[in-house]
Amino acid sequence: MAGRGGPRGRGRGAPALRGRGGGPSIGSVPSSGPGIPNQGDHIATVGVKRSAFGSSGRAIEVFTNHYEVSIPQGMIYHYDAISPSEHTLPARLNMELIVKLQERDHPEIFTPRGVYDGRKNMFSVKRFPFENDTRTFDVTLSDPNVQDSPGRAAVGRGPKIYKIKLTKVAEINPEVLSRFLEGSQSHDNTVLTAITALNVVVRMEPTKNYPFNVRSFFTPREQKDIGGGLVLWRGYFQSVRPAIGKMLINIDISTGTMYKEGPLLNICLEFFNRGNDPNILAPARGLPERERLRLQRFISGVRVMTNAANQGQQGRTRTPRVVKKLSSAGANSLSFTMREGGTMTVAQYFARTYNRPLQHPAILCVEVGNGALIPIELCTVVPGQIMRKQVPPEKTKDVLEFATKKPADRLASIRNGLGVLSYGQSEYVRQFGLHVKDTGGPLKQPTIVPRDGAWNMIDKKFFQPATIKAWVVVVYERQNRFRDENAKDMIAGLLEACAAVGIVVQDKQPLVFWENAQGTIADHLRKAGLACNQKKGVFPNLIVAVLPEQATDIYTAIKHFGDVSTGVATQCLKSQKCTRAKQQYYANVCLKINVKLGGINTIPDARSVSILTDPHNPTIVMGADVIHPAAHSEGRPSFTSLVANVDSDTAKYIADCRVQTSRQEMIDDLEDMATHMIDMYINYRRNVEKKPNPQPKRIIFYRDGVSEGQFRQVLEHELPQIKKACAKMKVDPKITVIVVGKRHHVRFFPKRPDEADRSGNCRAGTVIDRDIVHPLEMDFYLQSHGGLLGTSRPAHYNVLYDDNRLTADGIQQLSFALCHVYARSTRSVSIPAPVYYADIVCSRAKNHYDPGANLDLTETGTADDAHASEQLEVFKNNFKPLHRNMQFLMYFS
């Protein structure tokens, strides 16, 4: 075990947290008004002389859209990336091929990954192990073992193979940029290439995730439907350029004209704007040839997915198809010759082959890249496609209105774009050693340093905001107490709070229902979801319920419906708090909503806790707890829970909850639960984070609720189960077991007033690891939270097993950092977040039982000894598992 050390009591520095945006002021601004940024705005300042045409000539300061970027320290390797056997491919396709090559086919070579400009240039901080510095790869867009489209296997065609040849052409020493900025290096080709490399680095993450053109990428966060099958998306331009003594990133907004996603039939009807009758697309029913050609010009080059099989029995094709042109006749008039002889119309082919009679057989078909003819009604336009043709003249005004912004509004859009750019989140920016900061003074970092265990999210975005696609509000308070205007105020408050932290709400006008709590809750919520789908074409991914006081039964039924029955996120609000609620209330609600929908609020800064974020030692942090029935409650089960992170930043947690014998402290099913956690961790890192080494190298196991007399049982009963789970998953991480306790009477008191926090308690981060601790074992006390009322109680940590050989300081720092990732609060909590979550999951175990099953879940319920075992078995059999939709979500927040 790690040895002791350190003073008798010391303050541990608060870990920095990563969000987005916000921070100190940058320059002096005389005043601010509506739409004018305040002194904390994330825009640099420069001096300008107001001297032209007889003005005063005094120096003023203005905002500019530039950010300073550091120069990398290590060597950069430049590779030519070409497709020897191909004509020039679209940049989007090139980018997709390079991503597949690095992340799917050869992660063992491309770690860390290189950055690519979509054309010819690839840069890496690592020299790839190629013989003679060149190698050719075969890459496919789809899995070679998966049939690409109906009928493909029958003709023996597999996925198309693209050849990618990488050749090292240069080594770039970034020092040339430093010399150039100092004036001691000419503006030669090495400088140009180094600047190009920095541009490719900062653009790699957004161009990988969003549609892009040469220097801009586009997102649906800010959009406008202009009709005619088109929608405008806000874009963001970024360019790295040299300035006096430093490198800057210039950021601006742009506009992208996009094809609207969805059924191609709807887009074609919108294009003509002559009603919703599909037969206007039927040549046999009067579609003029010039109109057919006009539509063909509009949709040629669009990528579509096809669904030929009836009700998705064979699913959509794996790879989108590109529309080349339109047929000259309808599907019921186009005939082709079968291989076995005879002719058949396109409409007959789909009816016979896929049991899919066409609803509109007379309308046009599209001809795709391989020459196949597909009825328009079976095509769906892939989202995020830039229309690279001239904007129709009648839409020019709409485009100009969207693109033209007053200075203050443009500045606000640029600031919003910083959350999308997320330089601090880009693995490419980090691995090249780049840091982005403002030119005008102290950086408004998206890094927050808590004070006295607390921080605020003012002017800051969540690290990973979620998206609310559609939502409904169900009110269980009487309408005379929670009126229509109260509901409107509540919705407006939530929308404002979501916008402030970056949560994207696509549905600004949710449906609102008032229900009687005496009815069946599940029926009410199901009715609301069906109404949403019927009116808006999509089921809600969030249900907000407004509850009266003393509504525990309603709350339990809602959670059972969302977490267990249907797998939809639910958020309950109290009607009294919603009435005239302050914005802080809705900001706190957003903390819960974001993680329930899969978002991440904050993460620990990597420099604050290297044990957790070391890329060479991926770490799972687990928290376990057991909750027992009240005394004299015979026949009631105990509930166990295990919570663990699945992400590399130890901020996104999943949970498992089980039933076991009453008042048994050791967890029986820990092996199965730990196996599930390790499996989910590996899957998330491999499939979501695309990590080349998804297996864990460390497990930190925090156990709550164990008395000192049961420490040996933990080592003899629970530790072996964790090891068996690792063996089952074929991983061999080193394990550390730590017991966390708060059932003690130890208190700490500051000696001097200036060493106390505002409540008079010791400051958050105070560690005691000498004098009053065990003479032989490894233990310490950590007061991780700021005081609010009374005297704070520190948590007591006992390290029972440490295969990782962590230092005392390392374990203390690790534990303190984990107290800051509790998603429901902007304060550090008294015990590490995974342990806190495990306690919550146990307390929510009753939500796993069907409210209509009439099981007595009260703490006062009991059974005689003769029926206790039978009753316990009933509880075990009626315990419902979590819905699969919720397995990767923090539903318990």
Secondary structure, DSSP 8 states (H G I E B T S, - for coil): -----S-SSEE-----EE-BS--S--S--S---TTS--TT-S-EEEEEE--GGG----EEEEEESEEEE----S-EEEEEEE-TTS----HHHHHHHHHIIIIII-TTTSSS--EE-SSSEEEESS----GGGEEEEEE-SS-TTS--STTTGGGT-----EEEEEEEEEEE-THHHHHHHHTSS-S-HHHHHHHHHHHHHHHHHHHHHS-B-SSEEEEEEEEEEEETTEEEEEEEEEEEEEETTEEEEEEEEEEEEEE--EEHHHHHHHHHTS-S-GGGG-GGGT--HHHHHHHHHHHTT-EEEE--SGGGSS---SS-EEEEEEEEEETTT-EEE-TTS-EEEHHHHHHHHSS---SSTTSEEEEETTS-EEEGGGEEE-SSEE--S---GGGHHHHHHHH---HHHHHHHHHHHHHHH-GGG-HHHHHTT--EEESSSS---SEE--BTTB---TT-B-SB--EE--EEEEE-S-TTTS-HHHHHHHHHHHHHHHHHHT-EES-SS-EEEE--TTS-HHHHHHHHHHHHHHHHSS--SEEEEEE-SS-HHHHHHHHIIIIIII--EEEEEEHHHHTT--HHHHHHHHHHHHHHTT-B--EE-TTT-HHHH-TTS-EEEEEEEEE---TT-TT--EEEEEEEE-STTS--EEEEEEEESTT--S-TTHHHHHHHHHHHHHHHHHHTS--S--S-SEEEEEEES--GGGHHHIIIIIHHHHHHHHHHTT---EEEEEEEE--S------SSGGGB-TTSSB-TTEEE-SSSS-SSSEEEEEE-S---SS----EEEEEEEETT---HHHHHHHHHHHTT--TT-SB--SS-HHHHHHHHHHHTGGGGS-GGG----STT----HHHHHHHHHHHHHH-----GGGTTS-TT-
